[in-house]
Amino acid sequence: MVSTTNQYFLHQLSYFSPKATTLRKKKKPHSLKEPILQHKTITFEG
Protein backbone atom coordinates (compact mmCIF):
# COMPACT_ATOMS: atom_id res chain seq x y z
CA MET A 1 0.00 0.00 0.00
CA VAL A 2 2.83 2.38 0.84
CA SER A 3 4.56 1.76 -2.49
CA THR A 4 1.37 2.46 -4.43
CA THR A 5 0.80 5.65 -2.44
CA ASN A 6 4.36 6.81 -3.08
CA GLN A 7 4.01 6.15 -6.80
CA TYR A 8 0.77 8.15 -6.82
CA PHE A 9 2.37 11.10 -5.04
CA LEU A 10 5.43 10.95 -7.27
CA HIS A 11 3.13 11.03 -10.30
CA GLN A 12 1.33 14.07 -8.86
CA LEU A 13 4.64 15.77 -8.07
CA SER A 14 5.96 15.14 -11.58
CA TYR A 15 2.73 16.59 -12.99
CA PHE A 16 2.69 19.72 -10.81
CA SER A 17 6.47 20.19 -10.63
CA PRO A 18 6.61 22.99 -13.27
CA LYS A 19 4.02 25.07 -11.39
CA ALA A 20 5.80 24.61 -8.06
CA THR A 21 9.12 25.59 -9.62
CA THR A 22 7.58 28.72 -11.17
CA LEU A 23 6.07 29.72 -7.83
CA ARG A 24 9.41 29.20 -6.08
CA LYS A 25 11.14 31.51 -8.57
CA LYS A 26 8.51 34.26 -8.66
CA LYS A 27 7.32 33.87 -5.04
CA LYS A 28 4.04 35.44 -6.16
CA PRO A 29 1.05 33.06 -6.08
CA HIS A 30 -1.41 33.57 -8.90
CA SER A 31 -4.25 31.73 -7.15
CA LEU A 32 -5.15 30.14 -3.83
CA LYS A 33 -4.87 26.56 -5.07
CA GLU A 34 -1.30 26.71 -6.35
CA PRO A 35 0.44 27.86 -3.12
CA ILE A 36 -1.48 25.20 -1.15
CA LEU A 37 -0.33 22.59 -3.65
CA GLN A 38 3.23 23.90 -3.40
CA HIS A 39 3.07 23.68 0.39
CA LYS A 40 1.89 20.06 0.16
CA THR A 41 4.71 19.28 -2.26
CA ILE A 42 7.34 20.72 0.10
CA THR A 43 5.78 18.86 3.03
CA PHE A 44 5.82 15.57 1.15
CA GLU A 45 9.44 16.03 0.10
CA GLY A 46 10.34 16.84 3.70
GIVEN-V504230 format. One record per pair of residues at least 6 apart in sequence whose ideal C-beta (glycine too) atoms are under 8 Angstrom apart, sorted by sequence separation. I is the first residue (numbers start at 1). GAP is how many residues later the second one is. If there is no record, write none. Layout:
i=I gap=GAP
i=I gap=GAP
//
This chain:
i=23 gap=6
i=29 gap=6
i=29 gap=9
i=23 gap=11
i=23 gap=12
i=24 gap=14
i=19 gap=15
i=23 gap=15
i=20 gap=17
i=19 gap=18
i=20 gap=18
i=19 gap=19
i=16 gap=21
i=20 gap=21
i=17 gap=24
i=16 gap=25
i=13 gap=28
i=13 gap=31
i=13 gap=32
i=9 gap=35
//
